[in-house]
Each structure stands twice: as structure tokens, then as C-alpha cells.
Amino acid sequence: MGKLRSGVVRKFLSPLVFTLFASLVMAQTPTQISLDQAINLALAHSHTLKAARTQIQQNQAQEITASLRPNPVLAWDALFVPTFSPQNFTSNNLSTNQQFDIGASYLIERGGKRHRRTDAAVDATAVTRYQVSDSERTLVFNVAQQFINAQLAQSVLEFAVKDLKSFEETVTISEDRYRAGDISEGDLLKIQLQLLQFQTDVSSAEVAKVQALASLRQLLGFDAVAADYEVEGELAYQPLVVNLDDLRLRALKSRPDLLAATEGVKAAQSQIALAKANGKVDLTAGLSYSHVADQSSLSASFSIPMPVFDRNQGEIARTRYVLTQSQENAEAASDAVLTDVRNNYEGFSTNKKILQLYLSGYLKKAQDSRDISEYAYKRGAASLLAFLDAERSYRSTQLAYRQALANYLVSVEQLKEAVGTRVLP
């Protein structure tokens, strides 16, 4: 019995232990995601975008409603029923004195109303599709921008840690020089106090990285990535040569908000056609059977309103104004697209020039200045003030370069958003 219980326990614990071990292994290996993966995750898991996509499904349901035909009407009545004279409930009385009517009628729509309703609903769905695509465009840019912010935070953290280690070595050397009598106690205290700035930079960079990853995770969906995920890749300069005229042409063809406004003109035209169709009066046709005083008969009926006063004039006029409004909105959207492209192109060009200034030699000059000052200070050939000044200049230059690189990459993403495509011409 003991062996049996032991076997059962081992059989039960084996999968549990394996699961726990797998969980520990996964916990120790942070998930790495690239920019393309982040964008795909956001498009698949964003609750805001999912809510927007339901508008397409709602419009498709309205297409079904618009294409439905009127229901036929069935009517039945019984007259002169001897409810308060039960003794008259006889077959002879029912046959000779009572009246029964049963009939069916159907509304015949004129003017192609059903066809016009369907066209209007389909056009409304097309507008909604472009509007949802525009929401996707905005989400993609937000994800790319936040991804770059996370890369920037990671880069700044790595630089701060590296700089702290380098300065700690300088502090150690300064302590040795103080004990040897090469520097004063005041200089040593200044060096030790300067270490606080480096330690503070590391702590601030750690917080900035956590916040950047948390903001990115919100866009991706908290269930889409692990809690300890990391962004893949480093900040790197990616040369890009684009032509403003090509960007404008592509934007006019690709921007979903402009396409939505253009489709809105077509949808307004469909509404005008529907309003005119609704101005046509409908015909109601019916057929009924009647039994009156032992006589049976069939009768047919037709009814149609006389369009003397109401010919749907107000709705026709309103939809014409809606068409004018839609046309003006489309022109305004076109102007906005061209303005966005121009502004973002200029921002991209400016950020590119600033970044190229750093890459043209200023980074190396700041590095060389710091290295020379550090080398001279450690050997007593330079003052503490000169070394600390070179260290501050180097650190500020490195941080400014990383920010300039991030600004350049963000401006590239802004240009893609302005054009409306991830592949620039």
C-alpha cells in the first residue's frame, strides 16, 4: 500500500514540478520584442481598437436591415359574435348572421427605395472602414514612438551604469592619491560628492526605463507580453533619403482619414438618392375574403398616398447640404494631409541635420576631451576642476546625442504616419 501511495504521489507531482520548473525558466528569460512585433501585438490586442472595429460590424448589420423587404400584413376580424347570448352560438346563426373577414396586404415600395437604402448602408460601412484604418494608423505611431522611448531609456541606463563604473575607478584612484599626499582632502571630498550625481543618474534612468516599458505595455495590451519583457534592438542611426513630392503623392493615395473624407462624399450622394427615392409614395395592395350573412366573397384593395404636400422636400434639401459639407470636408482633409507631410518632412530634415552634427565629430571630440583630462588628472598633470568640467561636458554631449537620435527616429515615424504607410517612397 505504501509503494502504491508513493507511486501515485510521484505521478501527481511530476507534472506539477515540471510546470513549476518551466515557469521559473520563463520568469528568468525576459521576453524580447522587436518594433514590428510590438506593432502587430498592439493591432491584435488593443481594446480601444477592438471597440472601434465593432463599428464595422454594426454597419454591416445595418446593411442587412437596409436590404430587408417589408413584411406582409395579415388581418382577421369577426363581427356580431353573440358573446352575451350563449344560446345563439349555433351553426345556423353563425352562418346567417355573423360576419368574418380575413385578408392579407403588402406594401409595394416604389422609387427603388430598397436598392438606395442598401447603397447608402454600404457606403457608410466603407467610410467606417477607413475611419478604423485611421485609428490603426494613430495606434501604430503611438506604439513606434513609445518603443523608441523605451530604447532611449535603455540606452541612457546603459550609459549611466558604464559612466558610474568609470567614475568609481576615478574615485578609487583619487583615494589612493590622497593617501599618498598627491591631492588635498578638499579635492577628494569634491570627487566623492560628484559620485552622488552618477548614482542619481543611474536611479533616474532605471525609473525612466520602467515607466517607458509600462506605457508601451499599455498600448500592446497587458496580457500580450510578459511583465518582465524587454524591447529588442538599440538606438541606431538609419539613413533615409526621401523626396517631398513623392511623399505628397503617396499621402494623397494612402492616408485613411483622407480616403474616409472622400468616401464620405460618395456616401452623401447615396443619401441624396435615398431621399429622392423616399419622396416616391408607396402602394399598398391587399386581398381579403369576407363571409357576410351566408354569403362569401373576395375583394381586392389598393391604396396610395397622394403626394400633394409631403414629397420629402426637406430631407432632399438637407442631404444636398450634407453633400456640400462632405465635399468641403474632403478638401479640408486634403489640405491637412499636405500640411502634415510638409511639417513632418521639415521636422525630419532638421532632426537629421542635428544628428549628423553629432556624428560629424562632436561625439569623438567630447570623448577625447574627457579621456585626455582623466588621463592627465590621474597622473597629476591636470586640476580637479578641469577634469570634472570635461566629465560634465562628455556626459551632457552623450545624453544630448541619444536624445537627438531618438528625436530623429521619432520624426521618421511621424513622417510615416503623415504619409499613411510604413514603407516610404
C-alpha positions as CSV (number, residue, x, y, z in Angstrom):
1,M,0.0,0.0,0.0
2,G,2.9,2.3,0.8
3,K,4.5,1.7,-2.6
4,L,1.2,2.4,-4.3
5,R,0.7,5.7,-2.5
6,S,4.3,6.7,-3.3
7,G,3.7,5.9,-7.0
8,V,0.5,8.0,-7.0
9,V,2.3,10.9,-5.3
10,R,5.2,10.8,-7.8
11,K,2.7,10.6,-10.7
12,F,0.8,13.6,-9.4
13,L,3.9,15.7,-8.5
14,S,5.8,15.1,-11.7
15,P,3.7,17.3,-14.0
16,L,3.4,19.9,-11.1
17,V,7.2,20.0,-10.7
18,F,7.6,20.3,-14.4
19,T,5.2,23.2,-14.6
20,L,6.8,25.0,-11.8
21,F,10.3,24.5,-13.3
22,A,9.0,25.7,-16.7
23,S,7.5,28.8,-15.0
24,L,10.8,29.5,-13.3
25,V,12.7,29.2,-16.5
26,M,10.3,31.5,-18.3
27,A,10.4,34.0,-15.5
28,Q,14.2,34.1,-15.7
29,T,14.1,34.7,-19.5
30,P,12.5,38.1,-20.3
31,T,10.5,38.3,-23.5
32,Q,12.3,40.2,-26.3
33,I,10.0,42.0,-28.8
34,S,11.0,44.0,-31.9
35,L,9.2,47.1,-33.2
36,D,7.3,45.0,-35.8
37,Q,6.2,42.6,-33.2
38,A,5.1,45.4,-30.9
39,I,3.0,46.9,-33.7
40,N,1.4,43.5,-34.5
41,L,0.6,42.9,-30.8
42,A,-1.0,46.3,-30.5
43,L,-3.1,45.8,-33.6
44,A,-4.2,42.4,-32.3
45,H,-4.8,43.2,-28.6
46,S,-5.7,46.9,-28.3
47,H,-9.1,47.0,-26.6
48,T,-9.7,50.5,-28.0
49,L,-9.1,49.3,-31.5
50,K,-11.2,46.2,-31.0
51,A,-14.0,48.5,-29.8
52,A,-13.6,50.7,-32.9
53,R,-13.7,47.6,-35.2
54,T,-17.1,46.7,-33.9
55,Q,-18.4,49.8,-35.7
56,I,-17.7,48.0,-39.0
57,Q,-19.7,45.0,-37.8
58,Q,-22.5,47.3,-36.7
59,N,-22.6,48.9,-40.1
60,Q,-22.7,45.5,-41.8
61,A,-25.7,44.6,-39.6
62,Q,-27.3,47.8,-40.8
63,E,-26.7,46.7,-44.4
64,I,-28.8,43.6,-43.7
65,T,-31.5,45.8,-42.2
66,A,-31.4,48.1,-45.2
67,S,-31.8,45.3,-47.7
68,L,-34.9,43.7,-46.0
69,R,-38.3,43.8,-47.7
70,P,-41.4,45.0,-46.0
71,N,-43.4,42.3,-44.1
72,P,-46.8,41.3,-45.4
73,V,-49.8,42.2,-43.1
74,L,-52.4,39.6,-42.2
75,A,-55.7,40.8,-40.8
76,W,-58.7,38.9,-39.4
77,D,-62.0,40.1,-37.8
78,A,-65.3,38.6,-36.6
79,L,-68.4,40.7,-36.2
80,F,-71.7,40.2,-34.4
81,V,-70.4,37.5,-32.2
82,P,-73.2,36.7,-29.6
83,T,-70.9,36.9,-26.6
84,F,-73.7,37.8,-24.2
85,S,-76.2,35.4,-25.7
86,P,-74.6,32.0,-25.5
87,Q,-77.8,30.3,-26.7
88,N,-77.2,31.9,-30.1
89,F,-73.9,30.0,-30.6
90,T,-75.5,27.8,-33.2
91,S,-74.2,26.8,-36.7
92,N,-77.3,28.4,-38.3
93,N,-76.7,31.7,-36.5
94,L,-73.0,31.7,-37.3
95,S,-73.8,31.0,-40.9
96,T,-76.6,33.6,-41.4
97,N,-75.9,36.5,-39.0
98,Q,-72.2,36.6,-38.4
99,Q,-69.5,38.3,-40.4
100,F,-65.9,37.1,-40.8
101,D,-63.2,38.8,-42.7
102,I,-59.6,37.6,-43.4
103,G,-57.1,39.3,-45.7
104,A,-53.5,40.0,-46.4
105,S,-51.8,43.1,-47.7
106,Y,-48.4,44.1,-48.8
107,L,-46.5,47.4,-49.1
108,I,-45.0,47.8,-52.6
109,E,-42.0,50.2,-52.3
110,R,-41.6,52.5,-55.3
111,G,-38.6,54.5,-56.4
112,G,-36.0,51.8,-55.8
113,K,-36.0,52.5,-52.0
114,R,-34.6,49.1,-51.1
115,H,-31.7,49.5,-53.5
116,R,-31.0,53.0,-52.4
117,R,-31.1,52.0,-48.7
118,T,-28.6,49.3,-49.4
119,D,-26.3,51.5,-51.3
120,A,-26.3,54.1,-48.5
121,A,-25.6,51.5,-45.9
122,V,-22.7,50.0,-47.9
123,D,-21.2,53.5,-48.4
124,A,-21.5,54.2,-44.7
125,T,-19.6,50.9,-44.0
126,A,-16.8,52.0,-46.4
127,V,-16.4,55.3,-44.5
128,T,-16.3,53.4,-41.2
129,R,-13.6,51.1,-42.5
130,Y,-11.3,54.0,-43.4
131,Q,-12.0,55.6,-40.1
132,V,-11.0,52.4,-38.3
133,S,-7.9,52.3,-40.5
134,D,-7.1,55.8,-39.4
135,S,-7.3,54.7,-35.8
136,E,-4.9,51.9,-36.6
137,R,-2.5,54.4,-38.2
138,T,-2.6,56.5,-35.0
139,L,-2.1,53.5,-32.8
140,V,0.9,52.3,-34.9
141,F,2.6,55.7,-34.5
142,N,2.0,55.7,-30.7
143,V,3.5,52.3,-30.4
144,A,6.5,53.2,-32.5
145,Q,7.1,56.4,-30.6
146,Q,6.8,54.6,-27.2
147,F,9.0,51.8,-28.4
148,I,11.7,54.4,-29.3
149,N,11.3,56.0,-25.9
150,A,11.9,52.6,-24.3
151,Q,15.0,52.1,-26.4
152,L,16.2,55.6,-25.4
153,A,15.6,54.8,-21.7
154,Q,17.6,51.6,-22.1
155,S,20.4,53.4,-23.9
156,V,20.6,56.1,-21.2
157,L,20.6,53.5,-18.4
158,E,23.4,51.5,-20.0
159,F,25.4,54.7,-20.5
160,A,24.7,55.8,-16.9
161,V,25.9,52.4,-15.5
162,K,29.0,52.5,-17.6
163,D,29.8,56.1,-16.6
164,L,29.3,55.3,-12.9
165,K,31.7,52.3,-13.1
166,S,34.3,54.5,-14.8
167,F,33.9,57.3,-12.2
168,E,34.1,54.8,-9.4
169,E,37.5,53.8,-10.7
170,T,38.5,57.5,-10.6
171,V,37.3,57.8,-7.0
172,T,39.4,54.8,-6.1
173,I,42.5,56.3,-7.7
174,S,41.8,59.7,-6.0
175,E,41.6,58.0,-2.6
176,D,45.0,56.4,-3.3
177,R,46.4,59.7,-4.4
178,Y,45.0,61.3,-1.2
179,R,46.7,58.7,1.0
180,A,49.9,59.3,-0.9
181,G,49.6,63.1,-0.4
182,D,49.2,64.0,-4.1
183,I,45.8,65.7,-3.6
184,S,44.2,67.6,-0.8
185,E,41.3,66.3,1.3
186,G,39.1,69.0,-0.2
187,D,39.6,67.7,-3.7
188,L,38.9,64.2,-2.5
189,L,35.6,65.3,-1.0
190,K,34.6,67.0,-4.2
191,I,35.3,63.9,-6.2
192,Q,33.3,61.7,-3.7
193,L,30.4,64.2,-3.8
194,Q,30.4,64.1,-7.6
195,L,29.9,60.4,-7.3
196,L,26.4,61.1,-6.0
197,Q,25.4,62.7,-9.3
198,F,26.4,59.5,-11.2
199,Q,24.5,57.3,-8.8
200,T,21.4,59.6,-9.1
201,D,21.7,59.4,-12.9
202,V,21.5,55.6,-12.7
203,S,18.5,55.6,-10.4
204,S,16.7,58.1,-12.6
205,A,17.5,56.0,-15.7
206,E,16.1,52.9,-14.1
207,V,12.8,54.6,-13.3
208,A,12.6,56.1,-16.8
209,K,13.0,52.6,-18.3
210,V,10.4,51.0,-16.1
211,Q,7.9,53.8,-16.9
212,A,8.6,53.6,-20.7
213,L,8.1,49.9,-20.7
214,A,4.9,50.2,-18.7
215,S,3.5,52.8,-21.1
216,L,4.4,50.6,-24.1
217,R,2.7,47.6,-22.5
218,Q,-0.5,49.6,-22.1
219,L,-0.6,50.1,-25.8
220,L,0.3,46.5,-26.5
221,G,-2.1,45.0,-24.0
222,F,-1.1,43.8,-20.6
223,D,-1.9,40.2,-21.5
224,A,0.1,40.4,-24.7
225,V,3.6,40.5,-23.2
226,A,5.2,39.2,-20.0
227,A,5.6,41.6,-17.1
228,D,9.4,41.5,-17.4
229,Y,9.6,41.9,-21.2
230,E,12.3,43.9,-22.9
231,V,12.5,45.8,-26.2
232,E,14.8,44.4,-28.8
233,G,17.4,46.4,-30.6
234,E,19.4,49.6,-29.8
235,L,19.0,53.2,-30.9
236,A,20.8,53.3,-34.2
237,Y,21.0,55.9,-37.0
238,Q,19.2,54.7,-40.1
239,P,19.9,57.0,-43.1
240,L,16.8,57.9,-45.0
241,V,16.5,59.8,-48.2
242,V,13.0,60.9,-49.3
243,N,11.5,63.3,-51.8
244,L,8.8,65.7,-50.6
245,D,6.8,65.5,-53.9
246,D,6.8,61.7,-53.7
247,L,5.6,61.8,-50.1
248,R,2.8,64.1,-51.0
249,L,1.6,61.9,-53.9
250,R,1.7,58.8,-51.7
251,A,-0.1,60.5,-48.8
252,L,-3.0,61.6,-51.1
253,K,-3.4,58.0,-52.1
254,S,-2.8,56.3,-48.7
255,R,-4.0,58.5,-45.9
256,P,-7.1,56.7,-44.5
257,D,-8.6,59.9,-43.0
258,L,-8.5,61.5,-46.4
259,L,-9.9,58.3,-48.0
260,A,-12.7,58.4,-45.4
261,A,-13.5,62.0,-46.2
262,T,-13.5,61.2,-50.0
263,E,-15.8,58.2,-49.4
264,G,-18.0,60.5,-47.3
265,V,-18.8,62.4,-50.5
266,K,-19.9,59.2,-52.1
267,A,-22.0,58.4,-49.1
268,A,-23.6,61.8,-49.2
269,Q,-24.6,61.3,-52.8
270,S,-26.2,58.0,-51.8
271,Q,-28.2,59.8,-49.1
272,I,-29.5,62.2,-51.7
273,A,-30.6,59.3,-54.0
274,L,-32.2,57.7,-51.0
275,A,-34.0,60.9,-50.0
276,K,-35.4,61.2,-53.6
277,A,-36.5,57.6,-53.6
278,N,-38.3,58.2,-50.2
279,G,-40.1,61.0,-51.9
280,K,-41.9,58.4,-54.1
281,V,-45.1,57.3,-52.4
282,D,-45.6,53.6,-51.9
283,L,-48.5,51.4,-53.0
284,T,-50.4,49.1,-50.6
285,A,-52.2,46.1,-52.2
286,G,-54.5,43.7,-50.4
287,L,-56.7,40.7,-50.9
288,S,-59.4,39.7,-48.5
289,Y,-62.1,37.0,-48.0
290,S,-65.4,38.0,-46.4
291,H,-68.3,35.9,-45.1
292,V,-71.4,38.0,-44.5
293,A,-75.0,36.6,-43.9
294,D,-74.4,33.3,-45.5
295,Q,-72.6,34.9,-48.5
296,S,-68.8,34.6,-49.2
297,S,-66.8,37.0,-51.4
298,L,-63.3,38.0,-52.3
299,S,-62.2,41.7,-52.6
300,A,-59.0,43.4,-53.7
301,S,-57.8,46.8,-52.5
302,F,-55.2,49.3,-53.5
303,S,-54.2,52.4,-51.6
304,I,-51.6,55.0,-52.4
305,P,-51.0,58.4,-50.7
306,M,-51.4,61.5,-52.8
307,P,-48.1,63.5,-52.8
308,V,-49.8,66.9,-52.6
309,F,-47.9,68.4,-49.7
310,D,-45.2,66.0,-48.5
311,R,-42.8,64.9,-51.2
312,N,-39.8,64.7,-48.8
313,Q,-38.6,68.1,-50.0
314,G,-36.9,68.9,-46.6
315,E,-34.9,65.8,-46.5
316,I,-33.8,66.1,-50.1
317,A,-32.6,69.7,-49.4
318,R,-30.8,68.6,-46.2
319,T,-28.9,65.8,-47.9
320,R,-27.8,68.2,-50.6
321,Y,-26.3,70.4,-48.0
322,V,-24.7,67.4,-46.5
323,L,-23.1,66.7,-49.8
324,T,-21.7,70.2,-49.9
325,Q,-20.4,69.7,-46.3
326,S,-18.8,66.4,-47.3
327,Q,-17.1,68.0,-50.3
328,E,-15.7,70.8,-48.2
329,N,-14.5,68.3,-45.5
330,A,-12.7,66.3,-48.2
331,E,-10.9,69.4,-49.4
332,A,-10.0,70.4,-45.9
333,A,-8.7,66.8,-45.2
334,S,-6.6,67.1,-48.4
335,D,-5.1,70.4,-47.2
336,A,-4.4,68.9,-43.8
337,V,-2.7,65.9,-45.3
338,L,-0.4,68.1,-47.4
339,T,0.3,70.3,-44.4
340,D,1.2,67.3,-42.2
341,V,3.5,65.9,-44.8
342,R,5.3,69.2,-45.2
343,N,5.6,69.9,-41.5
344,N,6.8,66.4,-40.7
345,Y,9.2,66.4,-43.6
346,E,10.8,69.6,-42.3
347,G,11.0,68.2,-38.8
348,F,12.6,65.1,-40.2
349,S,15.2,67.1,-42.1
350,T,16.0,69.3,-39.1
351,N,16.5,66.3,-36.8
352,K,18.6,64.6,-39.4
353,K,20.9,67.7,-39.6
354,I,21.2,67.9,-35.9
355,L,22.1,64.2,-35.6
356,Q,24.7,64.5,-38.4
357,L,26.4,67.3,-36.4
358,Y,27.0,64.9,-33.5
359,L,28.2,62.2,-35.9
360,S,30.4,64.5,-37.8
361,G,32.9,64.7,-34.9
362,Y,31.5,66.3,-31.8
363,L,31.0,62.9,-30.1
364,K,34.6,62.0,-30.7
365,K,35.8,65.4,-29.5
366,A,33.8,65.1,-26.3
367,Q,35.2,61.5,-25.7
368,D,38.8,62.6,-26.5
369,S,38.5,65.6,-24.2
370,R,37.3,63.5,-21.3
371,D,39.9,60.8,-21.8
372,I,42.7,63.4,-22.0
373,S,41.5,65.2,-18.9
374,E,41.0,61.9,-17.0
375,Y,44.5,60.7,-18.0
376,A,46.1,63.9,-17.0
377,Y,44.2,64.1,-13.7
378,K,45.1,60.6,-12.7
379,R,48.8,61.5,-13.2
380,G,48.6,64.9,-11.5
381,A,49.0,66.9,-14.7
382,A,45.5,68.4,-14.6
383,S,43.4,70.1,-11.9
384,L,40.3,68.5,-10.5
385,L,38.2,71.4,-11.8
386,A,39.3,70.7,-15.4
387,F,38.6,67.0,-15.1
388,L,35.1,67.5,-13.7
389,D,34.3,70.1,-16.3
390,A,35.4,67.7,-19.1
391,E,33.4,64.9,-17.5
392,R,30.3,67.0,-17.4
393,S,30.7,68.1,-21.0
394,Y,31.2,64.5,-22.1
395,R,28.1,63.3,-20.2
396,S,25.9,66.1,-21.4
397,T,27.1,65.5,-25.0
398,Q,26.4,61.8,-24.8
399,L,22.9,62.3,-23.4
400,A,22.1,65.0,-25.9
401,Y,23.2,62.7,-28.7
402,R,21.0,59.9,-27.6
403,Q,18.0,62.3,-27.3
404,A,18.8,63.7,-30.8
405,L,18.9,60.2,-32.2
406,A,15.6,59.3,-30.6
407,N,14.1,62.6,-32.0
408,Y,15.3,61.6,-35.4
409,L,13.8,58.1,-35.2
410,V,10.5,59.6,-33.9
411,S,10.5,62.1,-36.8
412,V,10.8,59.2,-39.2
413,E,7.8,57.5,-37.6
414,Q,5.9,60.8,-37.8
415,L,6.7,61.0,-41.5
416,K,5.3,57.5,-42.0
417,E,2.2,58.4,-40.1
418,A,1.8,61.6,-42.2
419,V,2.1,59.6,-45.4
420,G,-0.1,56.8,-44.1
421,T,2.2,53.9,-44.9
422,R,5.1,52.1,-43.2
423,V,7.0,52.0,-46.4
424,L,8.1,55.4,-47.5
425,P,8.7,56.1,-51.2
